[in-house]
Amino acid sequence: MIEQLYLKNIDRLHYISYYFCKNQEDADDLLQSSMLRAIKYFNSFSGDFLNWMFSIIRNIYRDSRTDEVSMSVSEAGELISDINVEDIILKKERIKEVKNAISKLRTKDKDIIKLYYFKGFSYDSIAELLQIPIGTVRSRLFNARLHLKKLLEG
């Protein structure tokens, strides 16, 4: 059964994986890991296969990411020699505030914000990826912005 669903949706699944990775080799690895998890938990599956797989792919991608940057002491010194440290600290604080606010959004609001602002997807691409009308994309993005604005102001 899962093989049939996979084969039926293979192009979309590759597109979703590539959307996260922006690199074909990593996208293939992500999809493979996602399918292994899907096979493992297929007995608990109910509902829309593509939405379920989107969640699995997204979660595996999030789990696999590391935000660490390695840098030598001399490289760090070179980098900060031309930079106003106060500005950096203020920007970092604001970035933390925004990240914290985004983390408090509902999953569908987080996803639409990330797709549009961080991944650079167009309304059309988001609509195709999520299989929803473009008007729904606009509406969700508008509402997500409102929720984010309220969290940042309040």
N, C-alpha and C positions, 0 to 999 in steps of 0.2 A: 504493500500500500504506500509506504513512504517513498519507495523508488518511483512510483507513478507520479506522486505529487512533486517530487524533485525534478523529474524529467519534464513535467508539464511547465514548471516554473524556473527552469535552469537559467534562462536568459536574465530574468529579473533578479534571481539570487546572485548571479555574477555581478550585475549592475549594482546591487545593494552593497556587496562586499567591496567592489571597486570604489564606490562612493566614500566608504570609510577610509580605505587605505591609499587611494590615489596611485597605486602601483600594482600591476597585474600579478606579480609573483606573491606579494603579501596578500592580495585579495584572494588568490587561489588557496593559500594557507588558511586564511580566515574562514573561507567557505568550507574547507575540509574539516576544520575543527568544529565549525557550527553544525555540520551534518552529523559528525560523530555524537555531539551532544543531543541533537534532534533524535537520532536513532535510539540513544540511551533512554530518552524520556518520552518517546513516541506514545507509550501507553497512557500518558497523562494528557496528551494532545486532544484538544477539542476546539472547534472554531475555524477561523481562517488561517490556512497554512502559511500564506505569505506574511501576514502580520506576526504570526508566531515565530517564523524564521527571522523576520526583521529584528524582533526582540532578542532572539538568541545571538544573531550576528552582532548587534549593537553591544550586548552585554559582554560577549567574548572580546570584542574590540576594546571596550573600556578596560576590561580586566588585563589585557595584554600591554596596554600603553604604559610607558614610563616617562615621567616628565623630567628626569635627571639629565643634566648637561655636564659633561666632563670638560674641565678647563684647567690648564696649568696656572700656577700662581703668576707667572710672568704675563700670560695672556689676560688674566683677570686685571692685573695692574695696568696693562696697556689699554684695556677696554675702559676702565674707569678714569683714566687720566684726563680724558677730554669730556667727561660727563659731569653734570651738576648733580651731585648725590641727593640733594634735597628734592629735586624734581623726580628723581627715580623713586625715592621713598614715597612721595605723594602718589605717583602713578601706581606703584605696587599696592599701596593701601586701597586705592580706587579699584584696581583689578580684583583684589581680594573681596571687596564689597560686592562687585558685580558677580563674581564667581559664586559667592555665598548666596546671593539673591537668586541666581539661576538654579542653583542646587535645590532651592526651596520650591521651585515651580513644579507643576504637575509634569509627568513624563512627556505627555504629548506637547506641552508648551516648551519644555526643554528641547525636545527633538526638533521642533519647527524653528526655534531660535538658532540652534546649532547648524541646522541644514542651511538656513538662509545667511546668517551672519558669519559663521566660522568656516563653513565648507563652501560658501559662495554659490549655492544652488539657486537657480532661477525659480520663479513660481511654477512655471511649466514642468521643470525637472522634479520639483518636490511633489507636484500633483501626480506625476507619472510614477515616481518612486513609492509614494504612499497609497496610490490608487484611489485618490479622492479628487473631486472637482477643483478647478483652480480657484473658484470662489471660496471654497472651504479653506484652501491654503491661505488666501488673503485674510479671511475671517480669523482663523487660528493664529496667524502671525500678529494681527491687530490685537487680539485678546491677550496673547502672550506678552506683547509689548506693554499693554496696560498693567498686567499683573507684575511684570518686572519693574515698571516705573513705581507702582505702589510699594513694592518691597524696598526699593532703593530710597524712596522718599520717607518711608515711615518707620 
